[in-house]
Amino acid sequence: MKQILLLGGTGWLGQTLSRQVLDRGHAVTALARGTKPFAPGVSAVIADRQAPDAYGQVAGRAWDLVIELTDRPRFAREAVRFLGTAARNWVLVSSCSAYALQSEPGADETAAILEPLPESEDGVSADFGRAKAACELVTIQSRQGKALVVRPGLIGGPGDPSGRSSYWPLRFADPREPVLVPWAPEGQAHVQVIDVRDLAAFIMEAGIAGEHGPINAVGRVHELGEALDLAQRAAQRVDLSRAAPVREATCVRYGVEHMGLDGVNPWAGPKSLPLVLPEGSGYAGFARRSGARATAAGLHRRSLGETFEDIVRHAGGSGTGMLPSGLSAAEETAVLGAVRKRGGASG
Ligand SMILES: NC(=O)c1ccc[n+]([C@@H]2O[C@H](COP(=O)([O-])OP(=O)(O)OC[C@H]3O[C@@H](n4cnc5c(N)ncnc54)[C@H](OP(=O)(O)O)[C@@H]3O)[C@@H](O)[C@H]2O)c1
């Protein structure tokens, strides 16, 4: 049985990790303020990492593995300083947002990362990519290279708090028709989602095995249209014991070049078409990163169709209304009206 410390553990990935580590028979201690619940069975350490003695309750123990989930460079720096020498293995969960460029399809871990956020801007700047770059730097330096830096791409799956991976399967599971479906010419829009459960398993296994260095944890690459087809098929396949099964929805094709004009946002958040990347070549490589190193190191990636099916099952018939990303019914109707005015299916 390994002794594993999560710095975090109350977020979506942290809870998923906790459950998986416990399922494999290891012991989990998780340190967080507890703004959300810890997973059952976790040894919870309530601490605020802003406080001077934040690590007092977990220092002085020989952890087999520490998994760091922060995006605050100061927290990453202090954690490796207080706990780094006694920990056998260390994983920092970083992000593909730490890369300097998102424009090169197929880029691997040798690609340059952003200028790390300086210490003076820690906690002030909202620059997530540069903050993760700074977390990487302090971790690798303090651990003298003996740390695994996992860079996830978009994380998806059942319970996705961002709603980005859930919107499309849940929209197709909703009998409301027609469905507004974004369209881009082949080869110009891609989707790459890593299932949170596959990511958690990889972090745990590669961390315990003592893998080190940077590693992209990304899903399989799909064309946007292919990903939307998978979402629709997943909605049809899952039996939620409704009176009538979900049938092939009537779809209205919507050229993504109209989004700006119609006030529809790309990617995420309110009034958005989730998973659709912003226009321009700056994002040509964003959803097309190489995952070769991770798959060679044991990352198992379930199919996107399976992820979508589990999202529908987990939501249990609730629609897209409560998701933080996507179009509301009224917004979708308004955009459908604009499409009709322009003369039918656009794109
Ligand atoms: N979502 C994506 O698509 C995506 C993509 C790439 C990378 N990532 C990375 O993947 C990881 C996701 O982690 P997650 O889902 O578990 O959620 P998270 O919300 O990022 O986790 C942050 C954890 O830190 C704890 N925390 C925050 N402030 C704290 C403080 N002052 N003192 C002590 N603990 C504190 C939080 O718990 P309390 O609030 O209870 O303190 C929480 O458990 C993150 O590293 C994220 O940056 C995400």
The ligand as a MOL file (V3000), in Angstrom:
LIG
                    3D

  0  0  0     0  0            999 V3000
M  V30 BEGIN CTAB
M  V30 COUNTS 48 52 0 0 0
M  V30 BEGIN ATOM
M  V30 1 N -10.3150 21.4320 -16.7370 0
M  V30 2 C -9.4380 21.3100 -17.7100 0
M  V30 3 O -9.7890 21.0920 -18.8810 0
M  V30 4 C -7.9440 21.4100 -17.3900 0
M  V30 5 C -7.0360 21.4130 -18.4450 0
M  V30 6 C -5.6770 21.4030 -18.1580 0
M  V30 7 C -5.2480 21.3740 -16.8410 0
M  V30 8 N -6.1570 21.3960 -15.8220 0 CHG=1
M  V30 9 C -5.6470 21.2660 -14.4480 0
M  V30 10 O -6.1790 20.0660 -13.9140 0
M  V30 11 C -6.3420 20.1960 -12.4930 0
M  V30 12 C -7.8050 20.0360 -12.1310 0
M  V30 13 O -7.9140 19.8790 -10.7430 0
M  V30 14 P -9.2930 19.7270 -9.9960 0
M  V30 15 O -10.3420 19.3290 -10.9640 0
M  V30 16 O -9.0940 18.8560 -8.8170 0 CHG=-1
M  V30 17 O -9.7650 21.2020 -9.5710 0
M  V30 18 P -9.1040 22.5110 -9.0640 0
M  V30 19 O -10.2070 23.3780 -8.6420 0
M  V30 20 O -8.1960 23.0810 -10.0680 0
M  V30 21 O -8.2960 22.0390 -7.7660 0
M  V30 22 C -7.6910 22.9470 -6.9660 0
M  V30 23 C -7.5670 22.3340 -5.5820 0
M  V30 24 O -6.7570 23.2140 -4.8210 0
M  V30 25 C -7.4210 23.4930 -3.6010 0
M  V30 26 N -7.0960 24.8510 -3.1580 0
M  V30 27 C -7.3340 26.0200 -3.8200 0
M  V30 28 N -6.9180 27.0690 -3.0680 0
M  V30 29 C -6.4140 26.5360 -1.9150 0
M  V30 30 C -5.8400 27.0950 -0.7460 0
M  V30 31 N -5.7020 28.4180 -0.5910 0
M  V30 32 N -5.4310 26.2560 0.2370 0
M  V30 33 C -5.5750 24.9230 0.1210 0
M  V30 34 N -6.1050 24.3190 -0.9770 0
M  V30 35 C -6.5150 25.1270 -1.9680 0
M  V30 36 C -8.9040 23.3580 -3.8920 0
M  V30 37 O -9.6070 22.9800 -2.7190 0
M  V30 38 P -10.3670 23.9830 -1.7170 0
M  V30 39 O -11.0930 25.0000 -2.5520 0
M  V30 40 O -11.2780 23.0470 -0.9620 0
M  V30 41 O -9.3090 24.5840 -0.8580 0
M  V30 42 C -8.9060 22.1880 -4.8910 0
M  V30 43 O -8.9620 20.9540 -4.2010 0
M  V30 44 C -5.8100 21.5630 -12.1440 0
M  V30 45 O -4.4420 21.4880 -11.8760 0
M  V30 46 C -6.0560 22.3300 -13.4560 0
M  V30 47 O -5.2730 23.4800 -13.5530 0
M  V30 48 C -7.4910 21.4190 -16.0770 0
M  V30 END ATOM
M  V30 BEGIN BOND
M  V30 1 1 1 2
M  V30 2 2 2 3
M  V30 3 1 2 4
M  V30 4 1 4 5
M  V30 5 2 4 48
M  V30 6 2 5 6
M  V30 7 1 6 7
M  V30 8 2 7 8
M  V30 9 1 8 9
M  V30 10 1 8 48
M  V30 11 1 9 10
M  V30 12 1 9 46
M  V30 13 1 10 11
M  V30 14 1 11 12
M  V30 15 1 11 44
M  V30 16 1 12 13
M  V30 17 1 13 14
M  V30 18 2 14 15
M  V30 19 1 14 16
M  V30 20 1 14 17
M  V30 21 1 17 18
M  V30 22 2 18 19
M  V30 23 1 18 20
M  V30 24 1 18 21
M  V30 25 1 21 22
M  V30 26 1 22 23
M  V30 27 1 23 24
M  V30 28 1 23 42
M  V30 29 1 24 25
M  V30 30 1 25 26
M  V30 31 1 25 36
M  V30 32 1 26 27
M  V30 33 1 26 35
M  V30 34 2 27 28
M  V30 35 1 28 29
M  V30 36 1 29 30
M  V30 37 2 29 35
M  V30 38 1 30 31
M  V30 39 2 30 32
M  V30 40 1 32 33
M  V30 41 2 33 34
M  V30 42 1 34 35
M  V30 43 1 36 37
M  V30 44 1 36 42
M  V30 45 1 37 38
M  V30 46 2 38 39
M  V30 47 1 38 40
M  V30 48 1 38 41
M  V30 49 1 42 43
M  V30 50 1 44 45
M  V30 51 1 44 46
M  V30 52 1 46 47
M  V30 END BOND
M  V30 END CTAB
M  END
